[in-house]
Amino acid sequence: MDADPSLTRLLHDLRSRDAAAAQALWDAYFGRMVGVASGYMRSRHVSLDAESAAGSAMATFVCRARDGHFPDLGDRECLWGLLLVLTIRKVIKRMRRMRRRAEVNFSDLGDMAPEDLEAVLGSVPDPAVVDAIWGELIEGLDERRRRVARLRLEGFRNNEISRELSISEATVERDLRKIREAWMASENVA
């Protein structure tokens, strides 16, 4: 099958970081990607932001195309198939994250008095205090370990972190071990 010359040009322009090429891709496919994401979620009785998933898939494609991936993408049908797969994968990833979030069953708290309930749940921390503590925790970490720590705290699994950062799972595990060691050492000093 011969390559579609307009698609070849579009990919070339994306590699050249041409914003007009990215916009043309967005205009041509984003609506269809949102429709696919919505349909997939609807078929699984899940309510998530379809536009966010489609936008993330489009951003992934554009970034990878800029980096020279997809050199054998021959025609618009292949492009659409790739965008379709990226969109569905983003939706699945979001569905998994949603399922992993811990749910609090407030009925387990019984008939507690408000002051007792506050003692159990605690008060909402001041964002400035949280930022200061986070700043202290990540201060001694290099950039990659900061990203690993942030993703882990957001609920990503080790294998998901490795894919997200394009590093091996063993590296993620080693980084997490080193992060814990650094945090424990700073706790012992304090």
C-alpha positions in Angstrom: 0.0 0.0 0.0 1.4 3.4 -1.0 1.7 6.1 1.7 -0.8 8.9 1.7 1.2 12.0 0.6 -0.9 14.3 2.7 -0.4 12.1 5.8 3.3 11.8 5.1 3.4 15.6 4.9 1.4 16.0 8.2 3.7 13.6 10.0 6.7 15.5 8.6 5.2 18.8 9.8 4.5 17.3 13.3 8.2 16.2 13.5 9.1 19.8 12.6 6.9 20.9 15.6 4.5 22.7 13.3 1.5 23.8 15.4 -0.7 24.0 12.3 -0.1 20.3 11.7 -1.1 19.5 15.3 -4.2 21.7 14.9 -5.2 20.0 11.6 -4.9 16.6 13.2 -7.0 17.8 16.2 -9.7 19.3 13.8 -9.9 16.1 11.8 -10.0 13.5 14.5 -10.7 14.9 18.0 -14.5 14.7 17.7 -14.4 11.1 16.5 -12.0 10.2 19.4 -14.4 11.8 21.9 -17.3 9.8 20.4 -15.3 6.6 20.7 -14.3 7.3 24.3 -17.9 8.2 25.2 -19.3 5.0 23.5 -16.7 2.8 25.2 -17.5 4.3 28.7 -21.2 4.1 28.1 -21.0 0.4 27.1 -19.3 -0.2 30.4 -21.6 2.0 32.4 -18.8 4.3 33.5 -19.0 8.1 33.7 -15.7 9.8 33.0 -14.6 12.8 31.0 -14.4 11.5 27.4 -12.9 14.8 26.1 -10.0 14.5 28.7 -9.3 10.9 27.6 -9.4 11.8 23.9 -7.2 14.9 24.5 -4.7 12.8 26.4 -4.6 10.3 23.5 -4.1 13.0 21.0 -1.3 14.6 23.0 0.4 11.2 23.3 0.2 10.7 19.5 1.5 14.2 18.7 4.4 13.9 21.2 5.4 10.5 19.9 5.0 11.6 16.3 7.3 14.6 17.0 9.8 12.2 18.4 9.8 10.2 15.2 7.6 7.3 16.2 5.2 5.8 13.6 7.5 6.0 10.5 5.5 3.3 8.8 2.1 4.9 9.2 0.9 4.6 5.6 -2.6 6.0 5.3 -5.5 7.7 7.2 -7.1 4.4 7.9 -4.0 3.2 9.8 -3.8 6.6 11.5 -7.4 6.3 12.7 -6.8 2.8 13.9 -3.8 4.0 16.0 -5.8 7.0 17.4 -8.6 4.6 18.2 -6.3 2.3 20.2 -4.7 5.2 22.0 -8.1 6.6 23.0 -9.4 3.3 24.3 -6.2 2.7 26.3 -6.5 6.1 27.9 -10.1 5.3 28.9 -9.1 2.0 30.3 -6.3 3.6 32.3 -8.7 6.1 33.7 -11.2 3.4 34.6 -8.5 1.4 36.5 -7.5 4.5 38.4 -11.1 5.2 39.3 -11.5 1.6 40.6 -8.4 1.8 42.7 -9.4 4.9 44.6 -10.1 4.0 48.2 -13.7 4.5 49.2 -14.6 5.5 52.7 -17.7 3.9 54.1 -19.0 6.5 56.5 -21.6 4.2 57.9 -18.7 2.4 59.6 -18.2 5.5 61.8 -21.5 4.9 63.5 -23.3 7.5 65.6 -20.3 9.5 66.7 -20.4 12.9 68.2 -19.1 15.6 65.9 -16.1 16.2 68.1 -15.2 12.5 68.1 -15.8 12.4 64.3 -13.3 15.2 63.8 -10.8 13.4 66.0 -11.1 10.4 63.7 -11.1 12.2 60.4 -8.9 15.1 61.4 -9.2 18.6 60.0 -8.4 19.6 56.4 -4.7 20.5 56.3 -3.7 24.0 55.3 -2.4 23.8 51.6 0.6 26.0 52.5 1.6 23.4 55.2 1.1 20.5 52.7 3.2 22.3 50.1 6.0 23.0 52.7 6.1 19.4 53.8 6.0 18.1 50.2 8.9 20.5 49.4 10.9 19.2 52.2 10.3 15.6 51.2 11.3 16.0 47.6 14.1 18.4 48.2 16.8 15.7 48.2 15.5 13.7 45.3 16.5 14.0 41.7 13.9 14.8 39.0 13.1 11.2 38.1 12.6 10.2 41.7 10.4 13.2 42.3 8.2 12.0 39.4 8.2 8.4 40.7 7.1 9.6 44.2 4.4 11.9 42.8 3.0 9.1 40.6 3.1 6.6 43.4 1.3 9.0 45.7 -1.3 9.5 43.0 -2.1 5.7 43.1 -0.1 4.4 40.1 1.2 0.9 40.4 4.9 0.2 39.8 4.2 -1.3 36.3 2.2 1.8 35.3 4.9 4.1 36.6 7.5 2.3 34.6 5.4 2.7 31.4 4.6 6.3 32.1 8.3 7.2 32.6 9.7 4.7 30.1 11.9 3.0 32.7 12.0 -0.6 33.9 9.9 -1.8 36.7 13.1 -2.8 38.6 14.2 0.8 38.3 10.9 2.0 39.8 11.2 -0.4 42.7 14.8 0.7 43.3 13.8 4.3 43.2 10.9 3.7 45.6 13.3 1.9 48.0 15.8 4.8 47.8 13.0 7.4 48.3 11.8 5.5 51.4 15.4 5.3 52.7 15.9 9.1 52.1 12.6 9.9 53.8 13.4 7.6 56.8 16.8 9.1 57.2 15.4 12.7 57.2 12.8 11.6 59.8 15.5 10.1 62.0 17.5 13.4 61.8 14.5 15.5 62.8 
